[in-house]
Amino acid sequence: MWVYNRLFIPYIVVVIDIEPIRERFSAVAPFLDERGRRLVAAAEAFAAGYGGIAAVAMATGMAPSTIGRGLKELAWEEPSERIRRPGAGRKTAISKDPTLLQDLEALVEPTTRGDPESSLRWTCKSVRRLAQALQAQGHEVSRTLVAELLNDAGYSLQGNRKTKEGESHPDRDAQFGHINAQVAAALAEKQPVISVDTKKKELVGDFRNPGREYRPQGNPEEVRVHDFLIKELGRAVPYGVYDLAANSGWVSIGVDHDTAAFAVNSIRQWWLTVGRARYPEATRMLITADGGGSNGSRVRLWKRELQKLANQFALDIVVSHLPPGTSKWNKIEHRLFSFISQNWRAKPLVSYRVIVELISATTTKTGLTVRCELDTGQYPSGIVVSDAEMSAINIKRAEFHGEWNYTISPNTHPPSCAFISWRTLTRMQLEFSAFRSARSARAYPAAATFFANFWIRRGGAPFRGGSSAG
């Protein structure tokens, strides 16, 4: 409108309508923070021109000085991420209490930063207890402030890490290199290479199995509170054979003791069922195993049973044991057993059939397949292998750590007579004489079998009775 002053000089007065400004601001204000509201108001004032600050202040209720700060921020070349200018807000707890962080770190690490005899060394260092300890020292803190300070200082909740393996053998790396060379050569020649070991024994029954599975909310599978052995069901002893070339596994579920006889029989069943057809041209079998347990490098029964295996299939059995303290490096651990544990997580092993089915159903994206069978045989523990039986084993030890690396070949000749006690030999001679005089061979089958395969093959004539011969 036109306005005239006393000198009759006309000028224009522009009236800004604040209702549209109020409506626009009210529509977006709930979605903005303090800085956003300030910038939107400043943008409205800038668009309104002269008198815009006063009009926007009336429309939004904001102070003109706040809108002025927003206009200055809009004029910046690079926008700031801060909502308020530096120095705003109350001071931090560390600035008001300079010793707070130092005392907190002394409580968290009492053996290195504080009192080695601190009571918190023997208790759970939760943020609540840390806050109570700091309050006892005169600090004004809460558990939330303690958590923030620990996070800012680089602390976090961490579990234990298994890294200390103890003293390692000086030839540990060299043995791994030897095993790698053996495996590479056998695979190149298309000879079977297997990794063997016993998985953790499992209680059979409705016991808790670690892990979680999807189920209806509030309806977990109920299991026993205590893990006490059910004598009627017993324990399952899984012994695994992993074929490196075929990426396939075999697991025998034993119901008796975990002995070397059970271990070798598991290898035997794998060879009869899978291995022989997979490697028809095989002349030797390479076995990589731990240095302890039923397939340990010092177990005599393990070597005696391997000799039987070599004789049965006319194969050279090449064995390479992992160095002491390196069982977790065994291929079967992370290529077979780990996936079995994942497959049966949170599933109670209520019967042997359930165990066999769960193991047989284990697969991976890389093509792992597993076959599993129940071995109901009895394998008594405490079997003693005599020196004579050890001498009869056709074993050739490698030049490098022969106690870890050796080859057991089939026996081409029967054991020497010197390996049999005189008492046993005399008894068998008498039985054989009685067998010769008897009309039927049914009375003394043991004597007939022994002398037919032992004495006659040596070129000697059968005994007619009397004293023993050397």
C-alpha positions in Angstrom: 0.0 0.0 0.0 1.1 3.6 -0.4 2.1 5.6 2.6 2.8 9.3 2.7 5.1 11.1 5.2 5.0 14.7 6.2 7.2 15.7 3.2 4.6 13.9 1.0 7.3 11.3 -0.3 5.4 8.1 -1.0 7.0 4.6 -0.1 5.7 1.0 -0.2 5.0 -1.1 3.0 5.0 -4.9 2.3 3.0 -7.0 4.7 4.2 -10.6 5.0 1.5 -13.2 5.5 2.7 -15.4 8.3 0.0 -18.1 8.0 1.6 -20.0 5.1 5.0 -19.9 6.9 3.4 -21.3 10.1 1.7 -24.1 8.1 4.9 -25.1 6.3 7.0 -25.0 9.4 4.4 -27.0 11.5 4.3 -29.7 8.8 8.1 -30.4 8.9 9.1 -29.5 12.4 8.3 -32.9 14.0 10.8 -34.6 11.7 13.7 -32.1 12.4 16.2 -31.8 15.2 17.2 -28.5 16.7 19.6 -27.6 13.9 17.2 -28.6 11.2 14.4 -26.4 12.6 16.8 -23.5 12.8 17.9 -23.9 9.2 14.3 -24.2 7.9 13.2 -21.1 9.7 16.3 -19.2 8.3 15.4 -20.4 4.8 11.9 -19.0 5.2 13.2 -15.7 6.5 15.7 -15.4 3.6 12.9 -16.1 1.1 10.6 -13.5 2.7 13.2 -10.8 2.3 13.1 -7.6 4.4 11.2 -8.2 7.7 11.5 -11.9 7.2 13.2 -12.6 10.5 10.4 -10.9 12.5 7.7 -12.6 10.4 9.2 -16.0 10.8 9.7 -15.4 14.5 6.0 -14.6 14.9 5.0 -17.7 12.8 7.3 -20.2 14.5 7.8 -18.9 18.0 11.6 -19.0 17.6 13.8 -16.2 18.8 15.0 -13.8 16.1 18.6 -14.4 17.3 18.2 -18.1 16.6 16.9 -17.4 13.1 19.9 -15.1 12.6 22.3 -17.9 13.5 20.5 -20.1 11.0 21.1 -17.4 8.3 24.8 -17.4 9.1 25.0 -21.2 8.9 23.2 -21.1 5.5 26.0 -18.7 4.3 28.8 -21.2 5.2 30.6 -22.8 2.3 30.8 -26.2 4.0 28.0 -27.3 6.3 28.9 -28.4 9.8 27.7 -31.7 11.4 27.4 -30.1 14.8 24.0 -29.2 16.1 25.3 -26.6 18.5 28.4 -24.6 18.5 31.5 -25.9 20.3 31.5 -25.6 24.1 27.8 -26.0 24.6 26.4 -28.4 27.2 27.8 -29.4 30.6 31.4 -30.5 31.1 32.4 -34.1 30.9 32.9 -36.2 34.0 36.6 -36.7 33.2 37.2 -32.9 33.0 35.4 -32.4 36.3 37.1 -35.5 37.9 40.6 -35.9 36.4 41.5 -39.1 38.3 38.3 -40.9 37.4 39.6 -42.7 34.3 42.9 -43.6 35.9 41.1 -45.2 38.9 38.7 -47.0 36.6 41.5 -48.6 34.6 43.2 -49.6 37.8 40.1 -51.5 38.8 39.8 -53.2 35.4 43.4 -54.3 35.2 44.5 -54.5 38.9 47.6 -56.6 38.1 49.2 -54.1 35.8 47.7 -50.7 36.6 46.5 -50.9 40.2 46.7 -52.9 43.4 47.5 -56.6 42.7 45.5 -57.5 45.8 42.4 -55.6 44.8 39.2 -57.3 45.8 37.8 -56.9 42.3 40.6 -59.2 41.0 38.6 -62.2 42.4 35.1 -61.0 41.4 33.1 -60.3 38.3 34.0 -56.9 37.0 30.6 -55.8 35.9 29.8 -52.1 35.4 27.6 -52.1 38.5 30.5 -53.4 40.7 33.0 -51.1 39.1 30.6 -48.2 39.7 30.3 -49.2 43.4 34.0 -49.5 43.8 34.5 -46.0 42.2 31.8 -44.5 44.5 33.6 -46.0 47.5 36.7 -44.0 46.3 34.7 -40.8 46.3 33.8 -40.6 42.6 30.3 -39.6 41.5 29.6 -42.1 38.8 26.8 -44.4 37.6 26.9 -47.7 35.8 26.0 -46.1 32.5 28.8 -43.6 32.9 31.2 -46.5 33.6 30.1 -48.3 30.5 30.6 -45.1 28.4 34.1 -44.5 29.8 35.2 -48.1 29.2 33.9 -47.9 25.6 35.7 -44.7 24.9 38.9 -46.1 26.4 38.8 -49.0 24.0 37.5 -51.7 26.4 34.9 -54.3 25.4 33.4 -57.5 26.7 35.7 -60.4 25.5 35.9 -64.1 26.2 39.0 -66.2 26.5 41.1 -67.0 23.5 42.8 -70.3 23.1 46.2 -69.4 21.8 48.7 -70.9 24.3 49.6 -74.4 23.0 52.4 -75.0 25.5 55.8 -76.1 24.5 55.9 -77.2 20.8 58.2 -79.8 19.5 61.3 -78.4 17.7 60.5 -80.4 14.6 56.8 -79.5 14.5 57.0 -77.5 11.3 59.3 -80.0 9.7 56.8 -82.8 10.5 54.0 -80.8 8.9 56.1 -80.4 5.9 56.8 -84.1 5.7 53.1 -84.9 6.0 52.3 -82.4 3.3 54.8 -84.0 1.0 53.5 -87.4 1.7 49.9 -86.4 1.1 50.8 -84.6 -2.2 52.7 -87.5 -3.5 49.9 -90.0 -2.7 47.2 -87.9 -4.2 49.2 -87.4 -7.3 49.5 -91.2 -7.6 45.8 -91.6 -6.9 46.5 -93.6 -3.7 44.0 -93.3 -0.8 44.7 -90.6 1.8 42.6 -90.6 4.9 42.5 -88.5 8.1 41.2 -90.4 11.1 40.3 -89.5 14.7 37.7 -90.2 17.4 35.0 -87.5 17.9 33.9 -86.6 21.4 31.9 -89.4 23.0 28.2 -88.6 23.3 25.7 -89.6 25.9 22.7 -91.4 24.3 19.4 -90.2 25.6 17.3 -87.0 26.0 20.2 -84.9 27.0 20.9 -81.2 26.1 22.9 -80.7 22.9 24.5 -77.3 22.5 23.2 -74.9 19.9 19.8 -73.3 19.0 17.2 -74.3 16.4 14.0 -72.6 15.3 10.9 -73.7 17.2 7.6 -72.1 18.2 8.2 -69.3 20.6 8.0 -70.4 24.3 8.1 -74.1 23.3 11.7 -75.3 23.6 12.5 -79.0 23.5 12.6 -80.4 27.0 15.6 -82.4 28.1 17.1 -83.8 31.2 18.5 -81.4 33.8 21.6 -83.6 34.7 23.9 -85.3 32.3 24.1 -88.7 34.1 24.8 -91.8 32.0 21.7 -94.0 31.2 23.2 -97.5 31.5 20.6 -99.0 29.3 21.7 -96.7 26.4 25.3 -96.0 27.2 27.6 -93.8 25.2 28.2 -93.4 21.5 31.8 -93.5 20.3 32.1 -91.9 16.8 35.3 -92.8 15.0 35.7 -90.9 11.7 37.5 -91.5 8.5 37.9 -88.6 6.1 38.9 -89.2 2.5 40.8 -86.1 1.4 40.6 -86.7 -2.3 36.9 -87.5 -2.4 35.8 -85.0 0.3 33.7 -87.7 1.9 33.6 -89.1 5.4 32.9 -92.4 7.1 31.8 -92.6 10.7 31.5 -95.8 12.8 29.4 -95.5 15.9 30.9 -97.7 18.6 29.0 -98.9 21.6 32.0 -100.2 23.6 35.4 -98.9 24.4 37.4 -96.6 22.2 40.4 -98.9 21.5 42.9 -99.3 18.7 41.0 -102.4 17.6 37.9 -100.3 17.1 39.8 -97.6 15.3 41.3 -100.0 12.8 38.1 -101.9 12.3 36.5 -98.6 11.4 39.2 -98.1 8.7 38.5 -101.7 7.6 34.8 -101.1 7.2 35.5 -97.9 5.2 37.8 -99.8 2.9 35.4 -102.7 2.4 32.4 -100.5 1.8 33.8 -97.5 0.0 37.5 -97.3 -0.4 38.2 -100.5 -2.3 35.7 -99.6 -5.1 37.0 -96.0 -5.1 40.7 -96.9 -5.4 40.8 -100.2 -7.3 44.5 -99.8 -8.3 45.7 -98.9 -4.8 48.9 -100.4 -3.5 49.2 -98.4 -0.3 47.1 -96.4 2.1 48.3 -93.1 3.7 46.8 -92.5 7.2 47.3 -89.2 9.0 46.3 -89.3 12.7 46.9 -87.7 16.0 49.8 -88.6 18.2 47.6 -89.8 21.0 44.3 -91.6 21.8 43.3 -95.0 20.3 45.4 -94.3 17.2 48.4 -92.9 19.1 52.0 -93.2 17.9 53.0 -95.2 21.1 50.0 -97.6 21.1 51.2 -101.1 20.4 47.7 -102.4 19.7 47.3 -99.8 17.0 50.3 -101.2 15.1 49.3 -104.8 15.6 45.9 -104.2 14.2 47.3 -102.2 11.3 49.4 -105.3 10.5 46.3 -107.4 10.3 44.8 -104.8 8.0 47.8 -104.8 5.8 47.8 -108.6 5.6 44.1 -108.7 4.9 44.1 -106.3 2.0 47.7 -106.7 0.8 48.3 -103.0 1.2 51.2 -101.0 2.5 49.8 -98.9 5.4 51.8 -95.6 5.6 51.2 -93.7 8.8 52.1 -90.1 9.6 51.2 -88.8 13.1 50.7 -85.1 13.8 53.3 -83.6 16.2 52.3 -83.4 19.9 49.8 -80.7 20.8 48.5 -80.2 17.2 45.4 -82.4 17.2 43.2 -79.4 16.1 45.2 -79.3 12.8 44.0 -82.7 11.8 42.0 -82.4 8.6 39.1 -84.4 9.9 38.5 -82.0 12.7 37.5 -79.0 10.6 36.4 -80.8 7.4 34.1 -83.4 9.0 33.5 -83.3 12.7 32.7 -79.6 12.8 29.9 -80.0 10.2 28.5 -83.0 12.1 28.3 -80.8 15.3 26.5 -78.1 13.3 24.1 -80.5 11.8 22.9 -82.0 15.1 23.0 -78.8 17.1 20.1 -78.5 19.6 19.0 -82.0 18.7 19.0 -84.5 21.7 20.7 -87.8 20.7 17.9 -90.0 22.0 19.0 -93.2 20.3 21.8 -94.7 18.2 19.6 -94.6 15.1 19.1 -90.8 15.6 22.9 -90.4 15.8 23.4 -92.5 12.6 20.8 -90.6 10.7 22.0 -87.1 11.8 25.6 -87.9 10.8 24.5 -89.5 7.5 22.5 -86.3 6.7 25.6 -84.0 7.1 26.4 -82.2 3.9 28.1 -78.9 2.8 28.0 -76.6 -0.1 31.5 -77.9 -1.2 30.1 -81.4 -1.7 30.8 -83.2 1.6 29.0 -86.5 1.9 29.1 -88.8 5.0 28.2 -92.4 5.5 27.6 -93.7 9.0 27.1 -97.2 10.4 26.6 -98.7 13.9 29.4 -101.0 15.1 28.0 -103.2 17.8 31.2 -105.2 18.3 32.9 -105.5 21.7 36.4 -104.0 22.0 37.8 -104.8 25.5 40.3 -102.4 26.9 43.6 -103.3 28.6 44.8 -105.7 25.9 48.6 -106.2 26.2 50.7 -106.7 23.1 53.8 -108.6 23.9 57.3 -107.9 22.6 57.1 -111.1 20.5 54.0 -109.7 18.7 55.7 -106.4 18.2 58.7 -108.1 16.7 56.4 -109.9 14.2 55.1 -106.6 12.8 56.6 -105.9 9.4 57.3 -102.2 10.1 59.7 -99.9 8.4 60.4 -96.6 10.1 61.2 -93.4 8.2 64.6 -91.8 8.7 62.8 -88.6 9.9 61.1 -89.3 13.2 60.5 -93.0 12.8 58.2 -92.9 15.8 55.8 -90.6 13.9 56.3 -91.9 10.3 56.4 -95.5 9.5 55.1 -98.1 6.9 53.5 -101.4 7.9 53.7 -103.9 5.0 52.0 -107.3 4.6 53.8 -110.2 6.2 55.1 -112.5 3.5 56.4 -115.1 5.9 54.9 -116.5 9.2 56.6 -115.4 12.4 59.7 -117.2 13.6 59.4 -120.1 16.1 61.6 -118.2 18.5 58.7 -115.8 19.0 56.5 -118.6 20.5 57.0 -119.8 24.1 58.3 -123.3 24.7 55.2 -124.2 26.8 52.8 -123.1 24.0 54.9 -125.0 21.4 55.0 -128.2 23.4 51.3 -128.1 24.0 50.6 -127.7 20.3 52.9 -130.5 19.4 51.1 -132.8 21.8 47.7 -131.7 20.3 49.0 -132.3 16.8 50.2 -135.8 17.7 46.7 -136.5 19.1 45.2 -135.0 16.0 47.3 -137.3 13.7 46.2 -140.4 15.7 42.5 -139.3 15.7 40.1 -140.3 13.0 38.4 -136.9 12.9 40.0 -133.4 12.6 37.1 -131.9 14.6 38.8 -132.7 18.0 41.8 -130.4 17.6 41.2 -127.7 14.9 43.6 -125.2 16.5 46.5 -127.6 16.3 45.8 -128.5 12.7 45.5 -124.9 11.6 48.7 -123.9 13.4 50.9 -126.6 12.1 49.5 -126.5 8.6 50.4 -122.8 8.3 53.5 -122.7 10.5 55.6 -125.8 10.6 55.0 -127.3 7.2 55.6 -124.0 5.4 59.0 -123.8 7.1 59.9 -127.1 5.4 59.9 -129.3 8.5 58.0 -132.6 8.9 55.1 -132.7 11.2 55.8 -133.8 14.7 55.0 -137.3 15.8 55.0 -136.5 19.5 57.7 -136.5 22.1 60.1 -133.7 22.9 60.0 -130.3 21.3 62.3 -129.2 18.5 63.8 -125.9 18.0 
